[in-house]
């Protein structure tokens, strides 16, 4: 009978390399950011703040309202139903109307 040669890791999974760990944790981080963005809209809001170099106009189609909100207005802020535009004109061009709660 021949005996099998025993390796240091026989019966166990081989140890993960540093590269495999980095890839695994990167994928987990991307999935978590995606889920966070779905739940709150914060990631998209933050990206648009950087892109526009100021707070973006938030617009919502929730309840078929098609309204937009500007910073410092009641109802303004990131949420899971928001779309973001750099200017009020961009929001109007996309078919949104000023919010009925606007304070001017």
VENJOHU-V711280 format. One record per run of one state. SS is the DSSP state (~ for helix, > for strand, _ for the rest). FROM is the first residue (numbers start at 1). TO is the last residue. If there is no record, write none. Layout:
BEGIN
{{SS | FROM | TO} {SS | FROM | TO}}
END
This chain:
BEGIN
{{_ | 1 | 17} {~ | 18 | 40} {_ | 41 | 41} {~ | 42 | 52} {_ | 53 | 56} {> | 57 | 60} {_ | 61 | 61} {~ | 62 | 64} {_ | 65 | 66} {> | 67 | 69} {_ | 70 | 81} {> | 82 | 85} {_ | 86 | 87} {~ | 88 | 93} {_ | 94 | 96} {> | 97 | 98} {_ | 99 | 104}}
END
